[in-house]
């Protein structure tokens, strides 16, 4: 019974890290994904994260709100709004 609070805390932390990515609808568009990865890498190469730029992953996402253009949830994952590509639905 002593470990029950620790287990609950661990599960809450795990859920808080995983849930945002479960509900982000990722869009598949290989040519655009390649373009965004290339441009994002150029930006990262002049940042403090330059040595780890190759480890970053970029994703196209349809955010539920129009005012969100991008989001980083950690673990070197960057989500870019799908509507940036100019073909708003």
DRENDOSE-79871 format. One line per 2 residues: number of its first residue (from 0); their letters; for each residue x, z, y of N, C-alpha, C, O, CB. Coordinates in pm, 1 decimal, decimal comma, always signed. Glycine has a CB too. Example, Ala and Ser with C-alpha at 12.3 -4.5 7.8 and 13.67 -1.06 7.14 Angstrom:
<atoms>
0) AS) +1319,0:+780,0:-569,0:+1230,0:+780,0:-450,0:+1320,0:+780,0:-330,0:+1423,6:+846,5:-331,9:+1130,8:+904,6:-447,3 | +1285,0:+708,0:-225,0:+1367,0:+714,0:-106,0:+1290,0:+787,0:+3,0:+1340,9:+803,9:+113,8:+1408,4:+572,5:-59,8;
</atoms>
This chain:
<atoms>
0) XX) +80,5:+0,0:-120,2:+0,0:+0,0:+0,0:+84,9:+0,0:+126,8:+37,0:-38,7:+233,4:-91,6:+118,9:-0,3 | +210,6:+43,1:+116,0:+296,3:+47,4:+233,5:+326,8:-92,7:+285,1:+347,9:-110,2:+405,2:+425,8:+120,6:+201,5;
2) XX) +329,5:-191,7:+198,5:+364,2:-327,9:+237,8:+245,8:-408,0:+290,5:+263,8:-520,5:+337,1:+424,6:-399,7:+121,5 | +128,0:-353,6:+284,0:+9,5:-428,1:+326,1:+17,2:-468,8:+474,1:-10,5:-584,9:+504,0:-116,0:-344,4:+301,5;
4) XX) +53,3:-379,5:+569,0:+64,5:-422,5:+709,3:+171,5:-529,6:+729,2:+154,6:-621,0:+809,9:+95,5:-302,9:+798,0 | +280,0:-517,8:+656,2:+387,3:-617,4:+668,0:+338,9:-752,1:+615,7:+367,4:-855,6:+675,9:+514,1:-571,9:+590,8;
6) XX) +267,2:-751,8:+506,0:+213,7:-874,7:+448,9:+114,7:-940,1:+544,7:+118,3:-1061,6:+564,4:+146,4:-846,3:+314,2 | +28,3:-861,9:+602,8:-70,1:-915,2:+697,9:+0,5:-973,0:+819,5:-35,6:-1081,1:+866,1:-169,9:-805,3:+741,3;
8) XX) +100,1:-903,0:+871,5:+175,0:-952,7:+986,4:+244,5:-1084,5:+952,8:+242,6:-1178,9:+1031,8:+278,0:-848,5:+1032,5 | +305,2:-1089,5:+835,5:+372,9:-1212,6:+792,2:+274,0:-1328,7:+784,6:+304,0:-1438,3:+832,0:+440,9:-1191,9:+655,0;
10) XX) +158,6:-1306,3:+726,5:+58,1:-1412,7:+713,6:+7,4:-1457,7:+849,9:-14,1:-1577,0:+871,2:-59,4:-1365,2:+627,4 | -11,8:-1365,1:+941,8:-55,3:-1402,1:+1076,7:+50,4:-1486,1:+1147,2:+18,0:-1585,3:+1212,5:-86,2:-1276,7:+1159,3;
12) XX) +175,3:-1446,9:+1134,1:+282,6:-1525,7:+1194,8:+292,5:-1663,9:+1132,9:+311,8:-1762,8:+1203,6:+415,5:-1453,6:+1180,9 | +279,4:-1671,1:+1002,3:+283,7:-1799,3:+933,1:+171,1:-1890,3:+980,0:+193,3:-2008,3:+1007,3:+275,4:-1778,7:+782,2;
14) XX) +51,8:-1836,1:+989,2:-63,6:-1914,5:+1034,8:-46,4:-1960,0:+1178,5:-82,2:-2072,9:+1212,1:-192,1:-1833,3:+1021,5 | +7,2:-1875,0:+1263,3:+22,9:-1912,1:+1403,9:+123,6:-2024,9:+1419,7:+114,6:-2102,6:+1514,7:+66,5:-1791,1:+1486,6;
16) XX) +218,7:-2034,9:+1328,5:+317,2:-2142,6:+1335,3:+264,1:-2272,8:+1276,9:+299,6:-2380,5:+1324,9:+443,5:-2102,0:+1262,6 | +181,1:-2265,2:+1176,0:+134,2:-2384,3:+1105,9:+6,1:-2443,4:+1163,5:-10,2:-2565,4:+1163,9:+112,8:-2351,9:+962,1;
18) XX) -83,6:-2360,8:+1211,3:-214,9:-2409,8:+1253,3:-211,2:-2516,7:+1361,7:-286,0:-2613,9:+1351,3:-296,2:-2296,0:+1301,2 | -128,3:-2504,1:+1465,5:-130,2:-2609,8:+1567,5:-101,0:-2748,3:+1512,1:-161,4:-2846,1:+1556,2:-30,6:-2578,3:+1675,0;
20) XX) -9,6:-2758,7:+1416,3:+23,7:-2890,3:+1362,9:-81,5:-2941,1:+1265,6:-92,0:-3061,8:+1243,8:+158,2:-2885,9:+1294,7 | -158,6:-2852,2:+1207,4:-263,4:-2895,7:+1115,6:-377,0:-2965,9:+1188,1:-444,8:-3050,7:+1130,1:-317,5:-2777,3:+1038,3;
22) XX) -398,2:-2931,4:+1314,0:-512,4:-2984,9:+1387,4:-475,3:-3091,2:+1489,1:-559,4:-3129,7:+1570,3:-583,5:-2874,3:+1456,3 | -353,6:-3138,9:+1487,2:-313,5:-3246,8:+1576,0:-321,8:-3378,2:+1499,3:-243,3:-3401,1:+1407,3:-169,9:-3223,4:+1632,0;
24) XX) -415,7:-3464,2:+1536,0:-428,4:-3592,5:+1465,1:-312,9:-3686,7:+1501,0:-306,2:-3738,1:+1612,6:-563,9:-3659,6:+1498,8 | -223,9:-3708,2:+1407,1:-106,2:-3791,9:+1429,5:-144,7:-3938,5:+1410,6:-209,4:-3975,2:+1312,5:+9,7:-3752,3:+1333,0;
26) XX) -103,5:-4021,4:+1506,4:-132,8:-4164,5:+1507,6:-12,9:-4238,6:+1448,4:+101,7:-4205,6:+1478,8:-164,3:-4215,0:+1652,9 | -38,8:-4337,3:+1364,8:+67,9:-4417,4:+1305,0:+73,8:-4553,6:+1373,0:-21,0:-4631,9:+1367,0:+46,2:-4433,6:+1152,3;
28) XX) +185,5:-4580,0:+1437,1:+211,6:-4708,6:+1502,7:+363,6:-4727,6:+1499,1:+432,0:-4693,0:+1595,4:+154,1:-4712,7:+1652,8 | +417,1:-4782,1:+1389,3:+562,8:-4788,5:+1370,5:+642,8:-4847,1:+1487,7:+744,6:-4788,7:+1524,8:+591,6:-4868,8:+1249,8;
30) XX) +601,4:-4959,6:+1547,6:+681,0:-5011,6:+1659,4:+684,4:-4914,1:+1778,4:+788,4:-4895,9:+1841,6:+624,8:-5146,7:+1704,9 | +572,3:-4853,3:+1807,1:+567,8:-4759,2:+1919,1:+643,1:-4630,8:+1886,2:+708,8:-4573,4:+1973,0:+422,6:-4726,8:+1955,8;
32) XX) +634,0:-4585,7:+1762,3:+707,5:-4466,3:+1720,7:+858,4:-4489,5:+1734,9:+931,4:-4400,6:+1778,7:+671,9:-4428,6:+1574,4 | +904,2:-4608,5:+1697,9:+1046,8:-4641,6:+1711,3:+1087,9:-4641,9:+1858,4:+1194,7:-4592,0:+1893,8:+1077,2:-4779,1:+1647,1;
34) XX) +1002,3:-4698,7:+1943,9:+1031,1:-4702,4:+2087,3:+1037,9:-4561,3:+2145,0:+1130,3:-4529,3:+2219,7:+924,6:-4784,7:+2161,3 | +941,5:-4477,4:+2111,1:+937,6:-4340,6:+2163,6:+1057,1:-4260,1:+2113,0:+1115,3:-4181,7:+2188,0:+805,7:-4271,0:+2123,7;
36) XX) +1093,3:-4278,7:+1988,5:+1209,8:-4208,7:+1933,0:+1337,4:-4251,5:+2004,4:+1422,4:-4168,3:+2036,2:+1222,3:-4235,6:+1781,9 | +1350,4:-4381,0:+2029,4:+1469,1:-4432,0:+2099,0:+1477,7:-4377,1:+2241,1:+1583,1:-4329,7:+2283,5:+1467,3:-4585,5:+2102,3;
38) XX) +1367,1:-4383,4:+2313,9:+1366,3:-4334,8:+2452,4:+1382,4:-4182,5:+2458,2:+1452,6:-4130,0:+2544,7:+1235,8:-4376,5:+2522,7 | +1317,6:-4113,2:+2366,5:+1331,1:-3967,5:+2362,1:+1473,1:-3925,1:+2331,9:+1522,1:-3826,4:+2386,7:+1237,5:-3908,9:+2258,7;
40) XX) +1539,2:-3999,4:+2244,8:+1678,3:-3969,1:+2211,2:+1770,0:-3988,1:+2331,0:+1865,1:-3912,3:+2349,7:+1725,1:-4056,6:+2095,9 | +1741,2:-4089,6:+2412,2:+1820,9:-4111,4:+2533,7:+1810,0:-3991,3:+2627,5:+1908,8:-3948,7:+2687,3:+1775,2:-4240,1:+2606,5;
42) XX) +1690,2:-3938,0:+2639,4:+1669,5:-3821,2:+2725,3:+1742,2:-3699,6:+2668,2:+1807,7:-3625,2:+2741,2:+1518,6:-3791,2:+2740,8 | +1730,0:-3680,8:+2538,0:+1794,3:-3565,6:+2474,9:+1946,4:-3572,6:+2482,9:+2012,5:-3468,9:+2488,6:+1751,2:-3555,3:+2330,0;
44) XX) +2002,5:-3692,1:+2483,2:+2147,7:-3707,7:+2486,8:+2210,3:-3657,2:+2616,1:+2330,0:-3628,3:+2618,6:+2183,4:-3852,1:+2467,4 | +2133,1:-3645,8:+2722,7:+2185,8:-3593,7:+2849,3:+2135,8:-3451,5:+2876,0:+2150,3:-3399,6:+2986,6:+2146,0:-3686,1:+2965,7;
46) XX) +2077,9:-3390,2:+2775,4:+2029,2:-3253,0:+2791,0:+2125,0:-3155,6:+2723,5:+2225,1:-3195,8:+2664,1:+1886,9:-3238,2:+2732,0 | +2093,3:-3029,7:+2733,5:+2175,5:-2927,5:+2668,0:+2165,0:-2935,6:+2515,1:+2245,8:-2876,2:+2443,7:+2133,7:-2788,0:+2715,7;
48) XX) +2065,4:-3009,1:+2466,0:+2046,4:-3025,4:+2321,6:+2111,6:-3152,3:+2267,4:+2081,1:-3194,2:+2155,7:+1898,7:-3026,9:+2289,0 | +2199,5:-3213,0:+2343,6:+2263,1:-3338,6:+2303,5:+2326,3:-3333,8:+2164,4:+2311,5:-3429,5:+2088,5:+2367,9:-3375,7:+2404,1;
50) XX) +2396,0:-3226,4:+2128,5:+2456,6:-3226,1:+1994,8:+2354,7:-3230,6:+1880,1:+2388,4:-3269,6:+1768,3:+2542,6:-3103,5:+1979,4 | +2231,3:-3190,9:+1908,0:+2128,2:-3188,0:+1804,3:+2020,5:-3294,4:+1825,2:+1914,4:-3288,0:+1763,0:+2064,0:-3051,2:+1799,8;
52) XX) +2046,8:-3391,2:+1911,5:+1946,6:-3492,6:+1945,6:+1895,7:-3568,2:+1822,9:+1777,8:-3603,0:+1816,9:+2004,8:-3591,1:+2045,3 | +1981,1:-3593,6:+1727,0:+1941,5:-3669,5:+1607,8:+1845,9:-3591,2:+1518,1:+1780,4:-3649,8:+1431,9:+2064,7:-3709,3:+1528,3;
54) XX) +1837,4:-3461,1:+1537,2:+1750,9:-3378,2:+1453,3:+1605,4:-3374,3:+1502,3:+1517,2:-3326,4:+1431,0:+1805,9:-3237,5:+1447,6 | +1580,9:-3424,0:+1622,1:+1445,2:-3419,0:+1679,0:+1355,9:-3525,5:+1616,8:+1401,1:-3635,2:+1584,1:+1450,0:-3437,3:+1831,7;
56) XX) +1229,4:-3491,6:+1601,2:+1127,6:-3584,6:+1549,8:+1021,1:-3600,6:+1657,7:+980,3:-3503,0:+1720,7:+1064,2:-3532,9:+1414,1 | +976,9:-3722,8:+1678,2:+873,8:-3752,3:+1776,8:+749,2:-3802,4:+1704,6:+758,5:-3880,4:+1609,8:+923,8:-3856,9:+1880,6;
58) XX) +634,3:-3757,6:+1749,6:+506,7:-3795,1:+1688,9:+409,0:-3838,5:+1796,7:+405,4:-3780,3:+1905,2:+448,2:-3678,3:+1607,1 | +329,5:-3941,0:+1767,0:+218,2:-3980,2:+1853,5:+96,6:-3900,8:+1810,4:+65,2:-3893,3:+1691,6:+190,5:-4134,6:+1846,7;
60) XX) +28,3:-3841,6:+1907,3:-84,7:-3754,2:+1875,8:-200,6:-3783,2:+1969,4:-180,4:-3815,1:+2086,6:-43,8:-3605,9:+1885,4 | -321,4:-3772,1:+1917,4:-440,4:-3780,7:+2002,0:-481,1:-3637,4:+2034,7:-547,1:-3570,1:+1955,5:-558,3:-3860,5:+1930,9;
62) XX) -440,0:-3592,4:+2153,8:-472,6:-3456,4:+2196,8:-620,0:-3445,7:+2231,7:-680,0:-3544,4:+2274,3:-386,3:-3415,2:+2317,2 | -679,3:-3329,4:+2214,9:-821,1:-3311,9:+2247,2:-848,7:-3313,8:+2397,6:-962,6:-3333,7:+2439,8:-871,0:-3181,9:+2188,5;
64) XX) -744,5:-3293,0:+2478,3:-761,9:-3293,7:+2624,8:-680,7:-3406,8:+2685,8:-568,9:-3434,9:+2642,6:-719,3:-3157,5:+2686,8 | -737,6:-3470,6:+2785,8:-672,5:-3583,8:+2853,1:-550,2:-3543,3:+2935,0:-461,2:-3625,6:+2956,4:-771,7:-3653,2:+2943,1;
66) XX) -543,8:-3418,4:+2981,2:-436,5:-3378,3:+3070,7:-308,4:-3337,3:+2997,8:-209,3:-3304,0:+3062,8:-483,3:-3265,3:+3156,7 | -308,3:-3339,0:+2866,4:-188,4:-3305,5:+2789,7:-114,7:-3435,1:+2757,6:-167,0:-3521,5:+2687,3:-224,4:-3227,0:+2658,5;
68) XX) +5,8:-3447,8:+2809,2:+85,1:-3568,9:+2785,8:+185,7:-3551,3:+2673,6:+223,8:-3648,3:+2608,2:+157,4:-3609,3:+2912,3 | +228,6:-3429,2:+2651,3:+325,1:-3402,5:+2546,1:+331,4:-3254,0:+2518,1:+284,7:-3171,7:+2596,8:+463,2:-3455,6:+2583,9;
70) XX) +390,5:-3221,5:+2403,6:+394,5:-3082,6:+2361,4:+506,3:-3065,2:+2260,7:+526,2:-3149,5:+2173,2:+259,1:-3038,3:+2301,8 | +578,8:-2956,0:+2273,5:+679,1:-2920,8:+2174,4:+637,3:-2789,6:+2110,5:+611,7:-2691,5:+2180,4:+821,4:-2910,4:+2237,9;
72) XX) +630,3:-2787,3:+1978,3:+590,0:-2666,6:+1907,4:+707,1:-2601,5:+1835,7:+687,2:-2519,7:+1745,9:+480,2:-2698,4:+1808,2 | +826,8:-2636,3:+1873,8:+944,4:-2579,5:+1810,2:+990,4:-2662,0:+1692,5:+932,8:-2766,3:+1661,7:+916,9:-2439,0:+1766,0;
74) XX) +1093,4:-2615,0:+1627,7:+1151,4:-2682,5:+1512,8:+1186,0:-2828,2:+1542,3:+1180,5:-2913,4:+1453,7:+1056,5:-2675,3:+1395,9 | +1221,3:-2855,6:+1666,4:+1264,1:-2989,5:+1710,3:+1158,6:-3097,0:+1685,7:+1191,3:-3210,1:+1649,7:+1392,0:-3028,4:+1639,3;
76) XX) +1031,2:-3060,8:+1705,5:+920,2:-3155,9:+1693,1:+856,8:-3172,9:+1830,6:+817,8:-3075,5:+1895,0:+813,9:-3107,1:+1587,6 | +847,3:-3297,5:+1874,3:+787,7:-3327,0:+2003,9:+669,8:-3420,3:+1981,4:+682,9:-3525,3:+1918,5:+892,0:-3390,2:+2101,8;
78) XX) +555,3:-3380,8:+2033,4:+432,2:-3457,7:+2018,9:+401,1:-3524,3:+2152,5:+393,7:-3457,3:+2255,4:+313,5:-3366,8:+1972,4 | +383,1:-3655,6:+2150,9:+356,8:-3735,5:+2270,3:+213,6:-3786,6:+2262,8:+167,3:-3829,6:+2157,1:+458,5:-3854,1:+2283,3;
80) XX) +143,7:-3781,6:+2376,4:+4,3:-3826,9:+2380,3:-6,1:-3974,2:+2344,8:+68,6:-4056,9:+2397,1:-56,5:-3802,0:+2518,8 | -96,3:-4005,8:+2258,0:-119,9:-4142,5:+2212,9:-167,2:-4230,2:+2326,7:-137,4:-4349,6:+2328,3:-221,5:-4144,5:+2100,1;
82) XX) -238,9:-4175,4:+2420,6:-292,1:-4257,3:+2530,8:-185,0:-4307,5:+2624,7:-212,4:-4394,3:+2707,5:-392,8:-4178,8:+2609,5 | -63,4:-4255,7:+2614,5:+47,0:-4302,3:+2697,0:+78,0:-4449,3:+2667,8:+132,5:-4520,1:+2752,5:+171,6:-4215,6:+2673,7;
84) XX) +43,2:-4493,6:+2548,9:+77,9:-4630,1:+2510,3:-4,5:-4736,3:+2581,8:+22,9:-4855,2:+2565,4:+61,4:-4646,2:+2362,8 | -104,5:-4697,6:+2660,5:-178,4:-4794,0:+2740,8:-299,9:-4853,6:+2674,7:-368,1:-4936,5:+2735,0:-89,7:-4901,9:+2779,6;
86) XX) -329,4:-4813,5:+2551,5:-448,1:-4863,3:+2482,8:-542,9:-4746,9:+2458,2:-571,2:-4709,8:+2344,2:-410,4:-4933,6:+2349,0 | -591,0:-4690,6:+2568,1:-678,8:-4574,6:+2557,0:-806,5:-4612,0:+2482,9:-861,2:-4721,0:+2499,7:-712,1:-4518,1:+2696,2;
88) X) -851,9:-4518,6:+2400,7:-973,9:-4545,0:+2325,3:-1092,4:-4478,2:+2389,8:-1204,4:-4489,5:+2339,8:-959,7:-4498,1:+2182,0;
</atoms>
